[in-house]
Amino acid sequence: MRVIVVGCGRLGAELAHRLFQRGHDVTVIDQVDAAFDNLHPLFRGRTVEGEVLNQEVLHRAGIEHADALAAATNSDTLNAVVAHVARTVYHVPHVVARNFNPHWRPVHEAFGLQAVSSTTWGAQRIEEMLYEAEVRPVWSSGDGMVDLYEFVVPERFQGRLLREILPEVPYVVVAFTRAGQPMPPPYETPLEAGDVIYLSPATEGRETLRRWLTSQQGA
């Protein structure tokens, strides 16, 4: 995939390197040459210095053939305009804009852009982690038919198997991490305190599992 990353601050540089590591053809644009020093030493994509709203700069970055563009500067108005131009003028299929200041999010919404607010998401995630609850609902589909729960294994379940502690309802382990590292689903793995399990129950067992998970908070 040919990707253009606009803005080479910490976020843009990290994103560019992650994309490059996954084999994508990455071009980074920034108006300050020194910003490219943020790139990982092993990054081997292209860099283009210049004002991103300059048509020549966009052409040098290959926007006519780009499959995706991420506007990741710390200017919400610039991100919104660049993303809008990429989508409507150059018809780039996948466009995402960074929302730096939550107060400016309506600008992105006015353009109908896909936007990611690291500030809002980060604050929400930190707030959730500050709570002592062992179980947190982390996602629900718009129609409410699919729920995702985060279950932090307490000490009292140390050494137990997941099937021994959960009620007998159909569910799927979506993800399992131990000490921050991804692990295979823990169906036959003894649990350790602090393990984090993401569960999604089938429709017929959703209410039962939800009640059980809720009952574990502070138990």
C-alpha positions as a Markdown table, in Angstrom:
| # | Residue | x | y | z |
|---|---|---|---|---|
| 1 | Met | 0.0 | 0.0 | 0.0 |
| 2 | Arg | 1.3 | 3.5 | -0.9 |
| 3 | Val | 0.8 | 5.7 | 2.2 |
| 4 | Ile | 1.5 | 9.4 | 2.7 |
| 5 | Val | 2.0 | 10.6 | 6.3 |
| 6 | Val | 1.6 | 14.3 | 6.7 |
| 7 | Gly | 3.5 | 15.7 | 9.7 |
| 8 | Cys | 6.7 | 14.2 | 11.2 |
| 9 | Gly | 6.3 | 14.9 | 14.9 |
| 10 | Arg | 6.4 | 12.0 | 17.4 |
| 11 | Leu | 3.1 | 10.6 | 16.2 |
| 12 | Gly | 3.7 | 10.9 | 12.5 |
| 13 | Ala | 7.2 | 9.5 | 12.8 |
| 14 | Glu | 6.0 | 6.5 | 14.8 |
| 15 | Leu | 3.2 | 5.8 | 12.4 |
| 16 | Ala | 5.5 | 6.1 | 9.4 |
| 17 | His | 7.9 | 3.6 | 10.9 |
| 18 | Arg | 5.2 | 1.1 | 11.8 |
| 19 | Leu | 3.8 | 1.2 | 8.3 |
| 20 | Phe | 7.3 | 0.8 | 6.8 |
| 21 | Gln | 7.9 | -2.2 | 9.1 |
| 22 | Arg | 4.8 | -3.8 | 7.6 |
| 23 | Gly | 6.1 | -3.5 | 4.1 |
| 24 | His | 4.2 | -0.4 | 2.9 |
| 25 | Asp | 5.6 | 2.2 | 0.6 |
| 26 | Val | 5.6 | 5.3 | 2.9 |
| 27 | Thr | 6.2 | 8.9 | 2.1 |
| 28 | Val | 6.4 | 11.5 | 4.9 |
| 29 | Ile | 5.8 | 15.2 | 4.4 |
| 30 | Asp | 6.8 | 18.0 | 6.7 |
| 31 | Gln | 7.6 | 21.7 | 6.2 |
| 32 | Val | 10.6 | 21.5 | 8.6 |
| 33 | Asp | 13.5 | 19.5 | 7.5 |
| 34 | Ala | 14.7 | 18.9 | 11.1 |
| 35 | Ala | 11.4 | 17.1 | 11.8 |
| 36 | Phe | 12.6 | 14.1 | 9.9 |
| 37 | Asp | 15.1 | 13.5 | 12.7 |
| 38 | Asn | 12.1 | 12.0 | 14.6 |
| 39 | Leu | 12.1 | 9.1 | 12.2 |
| 40 | His | 13.4 | 5.8 | 13.3 |
| 41 | Pro | 17.0 | 5.2 | 12.1 |
| 42 | Leu | 15.9 | 2.1 | 10.2 |
| 43 | Phe | 13.1 | 3.9 | 8.4 |
| 44 | Arg | 13.8 | 3.7 | 4.6 |
| 45 | Gly | 10.7 | 5.4 | 3.2 |
| 46 | Arg | 10.7 | 8.7 | 1.3 |
| 47 | Thr | 10.7 | 12.2 | 2.9 |
| 48 | Val | 9.4 | 15.4 | 1.2 |
| 49 | Glu | 10.1 | 18.8 | 2.7 |
| 50 | Gly | 7.6 | 21.6 | 1.9 |
| 51 | Glu | 4.2 | 23.1 | 2.7 |
| 52 | Val | 1.7 | 20.3 | 2.5 |
| 53 | Leu | -1.0 | 22.5 | 0.9 |
| 54 | Asn | 1.3 | 23.3 | -2.0 |
| 55 | Gln | 0.2 | 21.3 | -5.0 |
| 56 | Glu | 3.7 | 20.7 | -6.1 |
| 57 | Val | 4.7 | 19.2 | -2.7 |
| 58 | Leu | 1.7 | 16.8 | -2.9 |
| 59 | His | 2.6 | 15.8 | -6.4 |
| 60 | Arg | 6.2 | 15.1 | -5.3 |
| 61 | Ala | 4.8 | 12.9 | -2.5 |
| 62 | Gly | 2.8 | 10.9 | -5.1 |
| 63 | Ile | -0.6 | 11.8 | -4.0 |
| 64 | Glu | -2.2 | 10.9 | -7.4 |
| 65 | His | -1.2 | 7.3 | -6.8 |
| 66 | Ala | -1.6 | 7.1 | -3.0 |
| 67 | Asp | -3.8 | 4.4 | -1.4 |
| 68 | Ala | -4.0 | 6.1 | 1.9 |
| 69 | Leu | -3.1 | 9.4 | 3.7 |
| 70 | Ala | -2.8 | 10.2 | 7.4 |
| 71 | Ala | -2.8 | 13.8 | 8.4 |
| 72 | Ala | -0.9 | 13.7 | 11.7 |
| 73 | Thr | 0.3 | 17.3 | 12.3 |
| 74 | Asn | -0.5 | 19.2 | 15.6 |
| 75 | Ser | -2.8 | 21.6 | 13.7 |
| 76 | Asp | -6.4 | 20.5 | 13.5 |
| 77 | Thr | -7.3 | 22.9 | 10.8 |
| 78 | Leu | -4.4 | 21.8 | 8.6 |
| 79 | Asn | -5.2 | 18.1 | 9.2 |
| 80 | Ala | -8.8 | 18.7 | 8.3 |
| 81 | Val | -8.0 | 20.6 | 5.1 |
| 82 | Val | -5.3 | 18.2 | 3.9 |
| 83 | Ala | -7.5 | 15.2 | 4.5 |
| 84 | His | -10.5 | 16.9 | 2.8 |
| 85 | Val | -8.3 | 17.7 | -0.3 |
| 86 | Ala | -6.9 | 14.2 | -0.4 |
| 87 | Arg | -10.3 | 12.6 | -0.3 |
| 88 | Thr | -12.3 | 15.0 | -2.6 |
| 89 | Val | -9.7 | 16.3 | -5.0 |
| 90 | Tyr | -7.3 | 13.4 | -5.4 |
| 91 | His | -9.7 | 10.6 | -4.4 |
| 92 | Val | -7.4 | 8.9 | -2.0 |
| 93 | Pro | -9.3 | 5.8 | -0.9 |
| 94 | His | -8.3 | 5.8 | 2.8 |
| 95 | Val | -7.9 | 9.1 | 4.7 |
| 96 | Val | -7.6 | 9.6 | 8.4 |
| 97 | Ala | -7.1 | 12.9 | 10.2 |
| 98 | Arg | -5.6 | 13.4 | 13.7 |
| 99 | Asn | -7.6 | 15.4 | 16.1 |
| 100 | Phe | -5.1 | 17.2 | 18.3 |
| 101 | Asn | -7.4 | 19.4 | 20.4 |
| 102 | Pro | -10.8 | 17.9 | 21.2 |
| 103 | His | -12.4 | 21.4 | 21.0 |
| 104 | Trp | -11.6 | 21.3 | 17.3 |
| 105 | Arg | -13.2 | 18.0 | 16.6 |
| 106 | Pro | -16.3 | 19.6 | 15.0 |
| 107 | Val | -14.0 | 20.8 | 12.2 |
| 108 | His | -13.3 | 17.2 | 11.3 |
| 109 | Glu | -16.9 | 16.3 | 11.7 |
| 110 | Ala | -17.9 | 19.1 | 9.4 |
| 111 | Phe | -15.8 | 17.6 | 6.7 |
| 112 | Gly | -17.1 | 14.2 | 7.4 |
| 113 | Leu | -13.6 | 12.8 | 8.1 |
| 114 | Gln | -12.5 | 9.8 | 10.0 |
| 115 | Ala | -10.6 | 11.3 | 12.9 |
| 116 | Val | -8.6 | 9.9 | 15.8 |
| 117 | Ser | -8.3 | 11.9 | 18.9 |
| 118 | Ser | -5.3 | 10.6 | 20.9 |
| 119 | Thr | -6.0 | 13.1 | 23.6 |
| 120 | Thr | -9.6 | 12.0 | 24.1 |
| 121 | Trp | -8.9 | 8.3 | 23.8 |
| 122 | Gly | -5.9 | 8.6 | 26.1 |
| 123 | Ala | -7.8 | 10.4 | 28.8 |
| 124 | Gln | -10.6 | 7.9 | 28.6 |
| 125 | Arg | -8.3 | 4.9 | 28.8 |
| 126 | Ile | -6.4 | 6.4 | 31.7 |
| 127 | Glu | -9.6 | 7.1 | 33.5 |
| 128 | Glu | -10.8 | 3.5 | 33.0 |
| 129 | Met | -7.5 | 2.1 | 34.3 |
| 130 | Leu | -7.6 | 4.2 | 37.4 |
| 131 | Tyr | -10.8 | 2.5 | 38.5 |
| 132 | Glu | -10.4 | -0.6 | 40.7 |
| 133 | Ala | -13.0 | -2.6 | 38.9 |
| 134 | Glu | -11.7 | -5.9 | 37.5 |
| 135 | Val | -14.3 | -5.9 | 34.7 |
| 136 | Arg | -14.9 | -3.1 | 32.2 |
| 137 | Pro | -17.1 | -2.9 | 29.1 |
| 138 | Val | -14.8 | -1.6 | 26.4 |
| 139 | Trp | -16.9 | -1.8 | 23.3 |
| 140 | Ser | -20.5 | -2.4 | 22.1 |
| 141 | Ser | -21.8 | -2.4 | 18.5 |
| 142 | Gly | -24.3 | 0.2 | 17.4 |
| 143 | Asp | -27.2 | -2.2 | 17.6 |
| 144 | Gly | -26.1 | -3.6 | 20.9 |
| 145 | Met | -25.8 | -7.2 | 19.6 |
| 146 | Val | -22.0 | -7.5 | 20.2 |
| 147 | Asp | -20.3 | -6.6 | 23.5 |
| 148 | Leu | -16.7 | -6.7 | 24.4 |
| 149 | Tyr | -15.6 | -6.9 | 28.0 |
| 150 | Glu | -12.1 | -6.5 | 29.6 |
| 151 | Phe | -11.6 | -8.9 | 32.5 |
| 152 | Val | -8.5 | -8.4 | 34.7 |
| 153 | Val | -7.8 | -11.6 | 36.6 |
| 154 | Pro | -7.8 | -11.1 | 40.4 |
| 155 | Glu | -5.5 | -12.9 | 42.8 |
| 156 | Arg | -8.3 | -15.2 | 44.0 |
| 157 | Phe | -8.3 | -16.8 | 40.5 |
| 158 | Gln | -4.6 | -17.4 | 40.4 |
| 159 | Gly | -3.8 | -20.9 | 38.9 |
| 160 | Arg | -7.5 | -21.5 | 37.9 |
| 161 | Leu | -8.6 | -22.3 | 34.3 |
| 162 | Leu | -10.9 | -19.8 | 32.6 |
| 163 | Arg | -13.5 | -22.5 | 32.0 |
| 164 | Glu | -13.5 | -23.2 | 35.7 |
| 165 | Ile | -14.5 | -19.6 | 36.7 |
| 166 | Leu | -16.8 | -18.5 | 34.0 |
| 167 | Pro | -20.4 | -19.4 | 33.8 |
| 168 | Glu | -21.3 | -22.1 | 31.2 |
| 169 | Val | -22.3 | -19.8 | 28.4 |
| 170 | Pro | -20.9 | -19.5 | 24.8 |
| 171 | Tyr | -18.3 | -16.9 | 24.5 |
| 172 | Val | -15.2 | -16.0 | 22.5 |
| 173 | Val | -11.8 | -14.9 | 23.9 |
| 174 | Val | -11.0 | -12.0 | 21.6 |
| 175 | Ala | -7.5 | -11.3 | 23.1 |
| 176 | Phe | -5.4 | -12.3 | 26.0 |
| 177 | Thr | -2.4 | -10.5 | 27.4 |
| 178 | Arg | 0.1 | -11.3 | 30.2 |
| 179 | Ala | 2.5 | -8.6 | 31.4 |
| 180 | Gly | 1.5 | -6.6 | 28.4 |
| 181 | Gln | 2.4 | -9.4 | 25.9 |
| 182 | Pro | -0.2 | -11.1 | 23.7 |
| 183 | Met | -0.7 | -14.8 | 24.5 |
| 184 | Pro | -2.7 | -17.7 | 22.9 |
| 185 | Pro | -6.3 | -17.9 | 24.2 |
| 186 | Pro | -6.2 | -19.2 | 27.8 |
| 187 | Tyr | -8.7 | -22.0 | 27.5 |
| 188 | Glu | -6.2 | -24.6 | 29.0 |
| 189 | Thr | -3.7 | -22.1 | 30.4 |
| 190 | Pro | -3.6 | -21.6 | 34.2 |
| 191 | Leu | -4.4 | -17.9 | 34.9 |
| 192 | Glu | -2.2 | -15.5 | 36.7 |
| 193 | Ala | -3.2 | -12.5 | 38.6 |
| 194 | Gly | -3.1 | -9.4 | 36.4 |
| 195 | Asp | -3.8 | -11.3 | 33.2 |
| 196 | Val | -6.1 | -9.3 | 30.9 |
| 197 | Ile | -8.8 | -11.2 | 29.0 |
| 198 | Tyr | -11.1 | -9.6 | 26.4 |
| 199 | Leu | -14.4 | -11.6 | 26.1 |
| 200 | Ser | -17.3 | -11.4 | 23.7 |
| 201 | Pro | -20.3 | -13.6 | 24.6 |
| 202 | Ala | -22.7 | -15.1 | 22.1 |
| 203 | Thr | -26.2 | -13.5 | 22.0 |
| 204 | Glu | -27.8 | -16.2 | 24.0 |
| 205 | Gly | -25.3 | -16.0 | 26.8 |
| 206 | Arg | -24.7 | -12.3 | 26.8 |
| 207 | Glu | -26.9 | -11.4 | 29.8 |
| 208 | Thr | -25.7 | -14.3 | 31.9 |
| 209 | Leu | -22.0 | -13.4 | 31.3 |
| 210 | Arg | -22.7 | -9.7 | 31.8 |
| 211 | Arg | -24.3 | -10.4 | 35.2 |
| 212 | Trp | -21.4 | -12.6 | 36.2 |
| 213 | Leu | -18.7 | -10.2 | 35.2 |
| 214 | Thr | -20.5 | -7.3 | 36.9 |
| 215 | Ser | -20.8 | -9.4 | 40.1 |
| 216 | Gln | -17.0 | -9.9 | 40.1 |
| 217 | Gln | -16.4 | -6.1 | 40.6 |
| 218 | Gly | -15.2 | -5.7 | 44.2 |
| 219 | Ala | -16.0 | -9.4 | 45.0 |
